[in-house]
């Protein structure tokens, strides 16, 4: 039902997959001139223009997926997303500012030098140029159905990669299919990035444990095909999900071995990756903290405060 369109991004991951069915477009790409020109060319090849797009569905609030939604809405399309995604894409700059303020303190409390934490959290400001804010015209809750090209598409909440993440599921020629954004990728093991609390007085989401459970739920559904946000279509979803879960479990074991006496998340990051440039330290800290969250949830390690910094220690058998 959906045709894949490859839209360039300025990010290391490479092009993003937009999906077109009739006059519905899923994840139109980043808000750059290059992406806009590519999208216009792809539409023109199908005898369409921007004013022919009636609705834009957004899987999650990352700039490479939603950035062009604002231009398409100006051209007359309605934007459709989950409530969580809608809150962020309405004012991405405000969300980024909140995340930056939170993670400077968070990284400092987890063993990173504060000056480094400031540098690491300032880097994503470059995303703002391709992430113009956009209002959402219809918010889809988990399980709600929307019509796409005379077919019923169900919005299903998934967790771990981004706040407000949604998979769009449907039947296509008798096969069950899901557009999954970056939740499952064909040849990259997604790294669930750290997320701040939903509110100032809330708890930080434990994204990796939630992501593992979400993957297990997708696997149990037994989809025939997954349409990912980047690279090729996934024709063996169960196999690919098993590979990702296996990779996560192997990394959790590595992190467990690094907890030898009081150990900070920053210590774990350095043990896994060595000396990293600042551009790679946010995802690396996300990985370290994520696997420590898994171990803490399992009761293998415990966290306590020592001298103003959080440290993890093995739980005695």
QUIMOQUI-V582727 format. One line per field, one symbol per residue. ss: DSSP state (2 for helix, 1 for strand, 0 for the rest). A space follows every 10 residues. Layout:
ss->???
This chain:
ss->0011111000 0000011111 1001110000 0022222222 2222200002 2200111000 0022220022 2222000111 1022222220 0222222222 2222222220 0002222222 2222222222 0000000110 0000111100 1111111000 0000011111 1100111111 1000000000 0000000000 0000002222 2222222222 2000111100 0001002222 2222222222 2222222200 0010222222 2220000222 2222222222 2222222200 1111110011 1111000
